[in-house]
Amino acid sequence: MTAPAPPVTLVRPPFALSAASFVSSFDRFAVGPMLVLIALDLRVTLAAAVAAASGYYLAYGLSQPLWGVLSDRFGRMPVMRAALLGATAAGLASALMPSLVPLVTLRVVAGACFGAVIPTSLTYVGDTVAAPIRQRALTDLMGTAALGTAVATGFGGVLADLVSWRVVFVTAALCALACALGLRSVPEPSRGAVGGLGAHVGAVLRERWALLVFALAFVEGAVLLGLLPFLATALQHHGVTAAVAGLATAVYGVGLWLLSRLVKRLSRTWPAPLLIAVGGTQLCLGHALVAVHVNLVTVMAAALLFGGGWSFMHSSLQNWATSVAPRARGTAVAFFAAALFIGGAASSWAGGPLAGDGSYGLLFGVAAAVALPLTAVAVMGRHRYGTPPPDAPRPA
């Protein structure tokens, strides 16, 4: 076995790593404004077309424990480069599909491949950035991913409306290829030895704090990620074009990027439970707003609040996830991300029939109600967890 490389010590993520996170977010969020167009082009119902999103999210989530174990075992960069090459192939093939079933199948493959990017990037930051400043570095990474979200929901919707939704998949695939090539220059960090594949998983599942964080991530994904694509379809249900709906929901990414700058500053002095409380409050308000009425103003306001909720709450939860099992950090972060996106897949699948019927008030109202206990449990749990020593697990 090759000797481990010297420790890599950073204060922010490498550019190539941030670019990969940007592309991953772009591919994941571009589909929202395109669902109506895909349904019309392939002559299926909106509820059926939602499978292109929910199937992607499910594969994105389910694949992540595997990527995490592999990155702990074989290295962060080799795993991410291989996954991006797979995403390139699946993305290019997606653009050629003439019907829904093969399209959904390839979007599932693309989601499984892109599933390696964000958790491996977060793990890389955990490996290379000291614990006292780690949340700031994670916020930088999240800010770059937010730009990918904003471009996907804005530019992606316009491009799909003016040219074709197929061109959007090609764009993401070519960018993934460029990232795979760029990551060759990123140094591999040193990793702690845990043992075989079963030891990696066991080291994580024995930590009860880790299980709580995974449960919180599942509900957070259900409340936000799974329902975010329905902001665009809600506007389109009221006669707004895909391009305008995409631009309106792009406020989410812009707000996330701007507010992540604020969180980066506040995290130096504000305790994590307070950050989580502020983020959860914004999630509740955003869903309540569009539950009452859907128009351009309320959707843009909700998208901005969702960006704030993600900036404050999610950055705190993902920072928590990097500390609960430091000897198998890649596996722990991958389980966290898996729970997040499986939750998103479950809620988007469950919400599809309601969206197809135009019952957006009920859809967003339920999400607002679920966001309240999510926030309360997350705040109390993080408060009890306290501040562990750097990179040390904390007893429950």
N, C-alpha and C positions, 0 to 999 in steps of 0.2 A: 504494500500500500504506500502511496506517495506521502512523503513527510508533509505535515501541515505547513501552510505558508505563514510568514510572520504576521502578527496581529495587525489588522487594518483599523485605524482610528480616524473617524470622520466627525464632522459637525453637521453635515447635510448630505442628502442622497446624491450619488453620482448622476451626471446629466443623462447618461444612457438609461439608467434605471428609472429616472423620472419620465423620460420619453416613453418607455414601455408602459408605465402606468397610465400616461395620457392616452395611448392607443387602446389599451385595454378598456378604459372608461368610454372612449369614443365608440368602440364596437358594441359595448354593452348597452349604452343608452341611445344609440342612433335608431334603434328599432321602434321606440315609442311613437314618434311622429309618423312613422311609415306604416303602422299597422292597418290603417284604413285603406291606404294605397295598395298594400299587398293583398288585402281582402278583395278589393275591386279588380285588380289585375289578374288574380288567380281564381276569381269568381267563387269565393267562399264567404262565409259569414265572418263578422268581426270576432265573435267568440271563438271560431275555429282558428282565425289568423293569430289570435293571442298566443297560441301554442308556440309560435316562432319566438316569442319572448319568454314564456314560462318554461319551455323546454330548455332554452339557453340558460336561464337562471338556475334551473335544477341541475343541469350538467355542470355548470360553473361551480355550484356549491358542492355537489357530491364528489367531484374530482379533487377537491382541494386537500382532504386528508392524505390522499395518495401522493400528491405533489409535495406536501409537507414532509412526509416520511422519506420520499426520494431525495429531497434537498438536504435533509439531515444526514442521509446516508452517502449521497454521491456528490453533493455540492450545490450551492445556490445557482451559480451562473450556468453550468452545463444543463441543469434542469430547465431553467428559464429559456435558454436559447433553443433547446429542442422543442419546447412547448410553443414558442413563437413560430417556428417553422411549420409545425402542425396547424396552427391557426391560420397561417398564410394559405396553405393548401385548401383548408376547409372554407375559408372566406372566398377565395376565387371560385371554387366549385359552387358555393351558394348562389353566386350571381348568375349562374347558368341554368338553374333549376326551373322547369316549366310548370310544376304543380306543387301543392302545399306539402305533401308527405315527404318527398325528397328534400325540399327546402328546410323543413323542420328538422329532419335527420341531420343535415349538414350544419344547421345552426346549433344543434346539440353538440356535435363534434367541435365546432368552433368555441362554444362555451366551455367545454371540457379543457381545451387547450389554453384559452385565455385565462382559465381558472388558476393557472400557475403564477401569473404575473403579480397580482397585488399581494397575496400572502408571502410570496418569496421576497418581494421588495420590502415589505414590512419586517420580515425576518432579517434581511440584510441590514436594515437600519438597527434592529435590535442587536445584531452581532457586532456592529462597527461604531455605534454611537453610545457614549456613556449614559447611564440611567438618568442623571440629573437634568440632562438637556435633551433626552430622547423624544419627549412629546413635541418639542419644537421642530425636531427633524421629521417626525412623523407628520406634523402639520404641514411642513413644506411638501412632503410627498402627496398628502391629501389635496393640497392646493393645486398641484399639477394635474392630479386626476380630475379635480373639479373643472379645470379648463377643458379637459377632454369631454367631460359631460356637457359643458356649455356649448362647445363647438358641435358636438353630436346632435343635441336637441335643436340647435339653431341652424347651423350650416347643413347638417344632415337632412333636416326637414325641407329646407329650401332646395337642396340638390335633388332630393327625391321627387319633389313637386315639379321642378322645372325640367329635369332630365329623366331620371329613373331611380327607383329605390335600389336597383341592382348595382348602380355605380357606387353607392355608399359602401356596400360590402367589398367591392374591389378596392376602394380607397383604404379601408381599414386593413385589408390583407397586405397591400403593398407597404403600408407603414409598419406592419408587424415584421415583414421581411427586413426592412431597414433597421429596425430595433435589434433583431437577432444578430445582424452583422455588427452593429455598434456595441453590443454587450461583450464582444470579444476582448475589448480593452479594459473591462471592469475587473479589478482584482478579486480573487476568491477569499472570503474571510476565513479565519480559523473557527473551528466548531468544537464544542465539547463532545467527548465520546460517551455514548449511552449504551451501545451494544447493537443487537440485531433489530430487525424491523418491529418485532413484537415489543421489545424493550422501549422503543421510542413511543409507541402508542400507550403502553402501560404506564410510563413515566408521566404522561399527560392525564390519563383517565383516573389515576390515583389521587390527583389533586382536586379536592372538592371545590376550591375557589375557581378552578378552571371550568368545572361543570356549570357553575353559576354564570360565569361570563359567557359560555356558549349558549345557555338558555336565553340570556338577555339579548345576545346577538340575533338569535332566531326571531324573537318578537320584534326587535328593531327592524330587521329585514322585512318582516311581514308588514309592519306599519308604514315603512317608507319605500324601500326599493321595489317591492311588489306592486305598490299602488302608484308610484311616480309616473309610469307610462300612461295611466288613465287620465292624468291632467290634460294631455294633448287630445285623447279621444273624447273627453268630455266637451272640450271646445268644438271639436269637429262635429259632435252630435248636435251642437247648436249652430251649425252652418259655417264655422270658421275653417279656412283652408289649412292643409297640412303645413304649408310654409309658415303661416302666421301662428298656428298652434305651436309649432316647433320653436319659433322665436320667443313666444310667450313663456314656454317652459324652460327655455335656455336661461331665464332669470335664476333658476335653481343653481346652475353651475357658476354663474357670475357671482351670485350671493355667497355661495360656498367658498369661492376663491377669496372674495373680499373679507368675509367674516373669519376665514381661517387665519388671515393675517392678524386679526384682532385676538383670536384664541391663542396664537403663538405668543403674543405679549402678555395676555392675562394669565397664561399657564405658569408664569414665573411667580405669581403671587396668589392666585386663586386656587383653593383646594379642588381636587377632582370632583368631589360630590357637588360642589356649587356649579361647576361647569356642566355637569350632567343635568342638574336641575334646570338650568337656563335652557339647555338644548331640548330637553323633554317638553318644557313649556311651549317652546316654539313649534314643536311637532303637533301638540294638541291644538294650538291656535290655528295653525295652517289647515289642518283637516276640518276643524269646525267651520272655518271660513267658507271652504268650497262645499261643505255639506249643506250650508244654508242657501248658497246661490252660486251658479257657475257663469262667469263671464270673463272677459279679458283681464279686468282689473283684479277680480278675486283670485283668478288662477295665477297671475303674476305675483300677487301678494303671498299666496300660499307657497309658490315655488321659492320665493325669497325666504320665507320662514322655514321651509324644509332645508334649504341650504344652511341656514343658521343652526337648525336642530342637528344636522349632520356634523357641522363644524364643531359644535360644543359637546354634544353627547358622544358621537361616534369616535372622535379622536381620543376622548378619555377612555372609552371602552377598549379601543384597540391598543392603547398604551398599557392598559391593565393586562390585556391578553399577552403582551410580550414579557411579562414578569411572573406569570403564575406557574410556569414550568420551564425555567431557563435552561435546564440540561437537555431539553428537547424542544427548543423554541420554535423551530420550523414546523414541527408537528402541531404544537399548541396553536400557533397563529393560523395554520391551515384549518384546524378544526373550528376555530373562531370564524374564519371567513366562510367555511362550509355551512355552518349554522346560519350565518347571516343570509347567504344567498338561497339556501333551501327554504328559509322563511319567506324570502321574496318570491320564490317560485310558487310556494303554496298559496300565498295571498293573491298573486296574479292569476293563478288558475282558478281559485275560488271566486275572484272578482270578475272574471270574464263574462259569465252569464248576466250578472247585474249590469255590467257595462253595455252588453248587447241589448238589454232591455231599457237602457237609459236611466237606470236607478242609481244615479251618482250620489244623490243625497244620502241614501242608505249606506252606500259603499264607504264614503268618506266619514260619515257619522260613526260607523262602527270603528273605523281606524282611530278617530279622536278618542273614543271611549277606551280602547285598548292602550293608547299611548299614556293614559294617566297611571295605571298600575305599573306599567313598564318603567316610568320615570321614578316612581316611589321606591320600587324594589332596587333599581340600579343605584339610587342615591344612598339608600340605607346600607346596601351591600358594600359599596365602595367606601363608605364611612367606616364600617366595621373592619374592612380589610386594612385600612390605615396606610402607612408608608413602610414597605419592607426594605431591608438592607439591599444595596445594589445587587441585582441579578440573583437574589436568593428567594426560594419559594417560601410562602407564608402558610403556617398551619391554620386550618379552619377552626 
